[in-house]
């Protein structure tokens, strides 16, 4: 079909479609063409257990991998596992991308049962009585080879949730609650 055959209305509709497409964020355009794979690697410092896997493949969360992660990230004091919020895995994945790091994440604390949290809160003012750890929405982490300060700065830059800084203890806290920071 030549341009002479197109009506003015067809041309305007075509141009408006192009205009709308250029206004879409790049992430929205990219998400249609590729889904990819998202991997994480964990080492639980208290149990010595490791887990690695693709938690997201071609646009789908991988239930088997998430179940394995939940087990490694369980409350080791009570030996109780609970589902970890998928947003936390996304946060950690984006943190790894920001740091250009694929090494394993060392976990100091992830899920905490109410009983464990109450015990820890009674011993330390640094433990929230209504901690996001009890909801599977928080993790205390370190990554060997990356300074705690750089880890904190990368997490803060993402603006995906809370970031606590514990340089003396060698870890940061990340959670998928409101954006805030302390320490």
C-alpha positions, 0 to 999 in steps of 0.5 A: 500500500502506498502513502497515497492510499492511506487516509489521513485517519490511518496516518494519525492512528499510526503516529499516535500508536508510535507516540504511545509506545515511545512513552512506555518505560524501557522496563515495560518494553523489555519485559515483553521480549524477555523474561530471563532467569534469576538466580540466588545463592545462600549460605546459612552461617548458623547451620552451614547449609547452602542453597542455590537455584533459579527462583524465577525462570521465563516469567514464573517463580519456581516453587521447588526452588522457593521451598528449598530456599525457605528451608535454608532460611528457616528459624534454626533455633526452633527448626521452623520454616516459613514462606519468605516474601518473594519481594525479598528475593527480588530485592536480593537479586537486584542488590546482586546486580547492583554490586555486579556480584554472583557470589553467595549471600551469607545469611545471619538471620532470615525467618524468625518464629515469634518465640525466637524473636521474643527471646532475642528482643528480651536480650537486645534493644536492637531487635524489633518486637514486631520484626519483619523477620517474623513475616518472612520479609527481612534478612540479615546478610553479608557478602564476603569480599564486599564491605558492609558499607558498600553493601549498605550503600547499594541496598539504600540506592535501590529504595526497595525497603528498610536497610539497617547497618551493623558494621561492628557485627559485619552485616546489614539488614534488608527488608521489603517493608517501607523505605527507611534506614538506620544504623 
